[in-house]
């Protein structure tokens, strides 16, 4: 679990976050949220991962063809133009702390002090000299709020797709330039043909709920599989 502490400008005044990709170097995919799919679709293939525990589907950005492979990291840096929010957040997270005067759960920013990107020597500072938040911390705080909302909204997106039978299993078999064969199995995608032939009622329902755009973004992202294959070919020939 790590050493999780509530972030504050006294105990953590000198803390910095290193801009290193070491924590994602061996990550094959990352969960993603509907609010970031427009940015994601031009960088990664977007799929669904089915939980072996409860059978639920989660949208993910795919980084490689096998476990422990991230083809979008080179020399400890991301080569993509966008990084999924759950990875961008680094050691920061949302924690709950009692209730507000209106009875709502109070949320605070917490930090994992054992995360490899936490430093007091190098990286982006979290606080200004006299205690205020840096622009970097404010940006991450806004992102954490987006993640918090995504935890609620994205499962509803998946439920809506299931209601209209839009999620289908896929198997992708490729042969690399050196003759190696790889099969990407266990992932799911939006059935493009079914999406295109939805009746007016179903299409209107998805549009009204804000789910039609992210669905099309996931379909459009399949063009990034070609890029993923190119990265894999480059890796095995170097």
Buried (B, 14 or more C-beta within 10 A) or exposed (E): EEEBEEBEBEEBBEBBBBBBBEBBEEBBBBBBBBBBBBBBBBBBBBBBBBEEEEEEBBBBBBBBBEEEBBBBBEEEEBEBEBBBBBBBBBBBBBBEEEEEEEEEEEBEBBBBBEBEBBBEEEBBBBBEEEEEBBEBBEEBBEBBEBBEEBEEBBBEBBEBBEEBEBBEEBEBEBEBEEEEEBEBEEBBBBBBEBBEEBEEEBBEBBEEEBBBEBBBBBBBBBEBBEBBBEBBBEEEEE
